[in-house]
Amino acid sequence: MISEQSTTTAGSGYPVRSRLEHRLSRETQGEVLFNAFSRGRYSTDASIYQIEPLGVVVPKSREDAATAIAIAREEGVSVLPRGAGTSQCGQTVARALVIDCSKHLDRVIAVDVEGHRARVEPGVVLDRLNRLLRQHKLFFPVDPSTASRATIGGMTANNSCGSRSLRYGNMVHNVRGIDALLADGTQAWFGELPGNFDDSAISERYRALVRRMRSLHRREAAEIERRFPKVLRRVGGYNIDSIDDAGHNMARLLVGSEGTLAFFNEIELDLQPIPAHRVLGICHFPSFYDAMAATRKIVDLGPSAVELVDRTMIELSRDIPMFRPVVDRFVQGEPAAILLTEFAGDDVPENVRRLKALVELMGDLGFPGAVVEAVEPAFQQAVWEVRAQGLNIMMSMKGDGKPISFLEDCAVRLEDLADYTDRLTRIFEKHGTYGTWYAHASVGCLHVRPVLNVKQELEVRKMRAIAEEAFAMVREYKGSHSGEHGDGLVRSEFHEAMFGSRIVRAFEEVKDAFDPKGVFNPGKIVRSPKMDDRSLFRFKPDYQPLPIDTALDWSEWGGFAAAAEMCNNNGACRARDAGVMCPSFRATGDEQHLTRGRANTLRLALSGQLGREALASDDMRETMALCISCKGCRRECPTGVDMARMKIEFLHHYRRRHGLSPRDRLIAYLPRYARFAARIAPLLNSRNRIPSLARLGERLFALRASRKLPEWASRPYHGASSGAGRVVVLLVDTFNRYFEPENARAAERVLTRAGYRVVSPDPTSGRPLCCGRTFLAAGLVDEARHEAKRMLDALAPHLAAGTPIVGIEPSCLLTLRDEFPAIVPGTATKALAERAQLFEEFVDSERATGRFELSLGPMEGRTALLHGHCHQKAFGAVGAAVKALQLIPGLTVETVDSTCCGMAGSFGYEAEHYEMSMKIGELGVLPKMRAAPPDTLLAANGTSCRHQIADAAGREARHVVRILEDASASGA
């Protein structure tokens, strides 16, 4: 259990954790996180391990970090530097004080364009650095698949490699120097040193280290030559082979040291010119062995990358909505494996020539017509994005059996690759399992993961047996058992067999010379525990989800706890600049406000590790508070974590214990009282014009006084039965009915002009239908279920008749497709989910069949700037809105590429969340809307989005249907 019990030093009688927390809070400016929930969030990385840290400090400066290390040393506790926390071998978990460098230590200090160098702090994310370098036509060439969140410090500590190491090498070949802090407080520049060095500016401590390392190398040179694998992808142990009496770079000893030797203040990198041109050949193979056997011959053509994607990854990718269209475009038929082969350089004809040579080679190998050529940069990027998400795609398997990382990046020579993979497959079969394969065929380093259930002791024993047999085979082929992802807890114990006892003693000597008191990251590389010590696992022997009566149907995942367990900690949600997720993390940089952080906290709570009452606790409420239910993770999390749905389940349990606040009731029950409130619209709208009423509203309901509330319409929308032709049900939500009825009327007019008969599904008397969205947002699942059943009953005749169900508010209409099946499972709900369409989706589908005919007047020279609602993005519906606008002759349509607008239903109106709402909006949507020329048509289909743009950008955005109505009126 992640408990609040504090470790006590022998004889001191005073809790070390309490003392650490007190001193760090007093002596640093950083964030100090010592509560059980925070410790739990930092207890895991992307490996199979979980170790509770003593606490976490998020330093605001290098001085903070130095102070924290000094305090830890004085208190006799270990220190664990951490970046994105995506290590796959357990490097970034330990019983230690975690120093999170990813939030504040993220400056790009200097870029030397002429010298092709950059100096950065350890928390700089690779993608961000490369975006900055792009203006200089430079990039940092080590490109791991986690580039959107991998920090340079973490990459350096891990000796990361990436897809293009065939051309550019590993981190150890691209790090020029490191400004590092040793555990004893010594600061030194680790860089190039000549054979004879005598610089008084260099501390005696550093000089002594250099002398000792050179002495070690002289003594062990013959053993190093004999035992170190002769493959590019060798990242195990310490890089003592890089030491040379004639001169060497001391930084190379720190690269790959996994935070065990020093803390990195600054890192100097070698940069490369961006290749002016790339082409990609996607080679298809009928068998996995054929692909492996062909790799060596393909490498002879001089590619910059040759990456494997196996059948399992192809099939799983096709099951993920955001990847399916791309996969269907670049994969022909059902190959057993494909090899993504890239040629890059400034010589365009040469790249084209080599691509043709690849096609010819495949024909000579007996695979004519088996190469899909990708020349268009956007297509290439889309293909590489699928490959980059390989790990997460593999981990999207549902159920307890998962592809487990423990021998996944062994590296062998290319001439041995086919036989090695074939023999490894036989080992898996012997133990009753199979492996998933992908990644770096070009350098003989494949990411292979046997599918195992490490919750079970028998399966853990299988893991040990497979590891021992596989590593023995790797040694037989004179390969490396650690080819990219490092040693950590999973491979360090096998160094003795890999390198021999003499080299392992040398590794221990390196550790002791740098860190004699063992302050930094214990148990990694040297003196490690057993890799199958289940007390260190995420799923420990006593792991068991607590019994819980869920409000939603979680059978698709195997239960609520299993849904939370889908998070493998690889951190795709940490991406700051692509897609939607995770808006609150982008605004705060806090692990707590990250999809991964929330999923981990839920998993710990659901398994009792935070106490039996944790799920409905105030600490859990704080954890979930900034989840704005954007549903970005629903589409963008490759492992299928759906935090918006998990928040509904959490709120259900929280409300049952704590009840509703006045604001909760006011918002949740809006659809129930709206028809009565609309009768006094002028009175209610006076709140926006009388400041004292706004202030009263903030005191009573915690709704921000400075924020305008939506205005009640004096003439709400009352339903329709108009037009002639094919029948369409127009499902109008509460917001467009009572606040913006002009959108509903516009939808009715556009549909009738296009030749449809529009009908209303609402009861002839009584309250209109409701999707239950406001109830779900408050955790009132039973009330939402009541609304869903009313909806199903009213729509039953239309569903039986095959009538299209069309809505105009994304958050409401898509509730029918997303949440309804979870609150009222059954065939009727499934039928409704399949039939319900957004207005723009309906237009797109009807145009495809030739039924939608609407005369539209031209808008020559005009531009429409479209902001997609998060739920539209989650369901891939923004493209349909673009197509709908493109029906207007002469209109140019552009989309806003950004995360959530920040309003997110009631979130942006809530007093305590107003500032965060603004901060999220300023990440992209609001600046772009403000900057749009005055004659630009601003489009947004979400009610919340339109209000945020109006309030915070001072611009009017309109629903797409209103713009189409204007064009249809002029085209009639």
Secondary structure by P-SEA (a helix, b strand, c coil): ccccbbbbcccccccaaaaaaaaaaccccccccccaaaaaaaccccccbbbbcccccccccaaaaaaaaaaaaaabbbbbbbccccccccccccccccccccccccccccccccccbbbbcccccaaaaaaaaccccccccccccccccccaaaaaaacccccccccccccccccccccccccccbbbbbcccccbbbbccccaaaaaaaaaaaaaaaacaaaaaacccccccccccccccccccccccccccccccccccccccbbbbbbbccccbbbbbbbbbccaaaaaaaaaaaaaacccbbbbbcaaaaaaaaaccccaaaaaaccccccccccbbbbbcccaaaaaaaaaaaaaaaaaacccccbbbbccaaaaaaaaaaaaaaaaaaacccccccccccccbbbbcccaaaaaaaaaaaaaaaacbbbbbbccccccccccccccccccaaaaaaaaaaaaaaaaaaaaacccccccccccccccccccccccaaaaaaaaaaaaaacccccccccccccccccccccccccccccccccccccccccccccaaaaaacccccccccccccccccccccccccccccaaaaaaaaaaaaaccccccccccaaaaaaaccccccccccccccccccaaaaaaaaaaaaaacccccaaaaaccccccaaaaaaaaccccccccccaaaaaaaaaacccccccccbbbbccccccccccccbbbbbbbccccccccaaaaaaaaaaaaaaccbbbbcccccccccccaaaaaaacaaaaaaaaaaaaaaaaaaaaaabbbbbbcccccccccccccccccccaaaaaaaaccccaaaaaaaaaaaccbbbbbbbbccbbbbbbbcaaaaaacaaaaaaaaaaccccbbbbbbcccccccccccccccccaaaaaaaaaccaaaaaaacccccbbbbccaaaaaaaaacccbbbbcaaaaaaaaaaaac
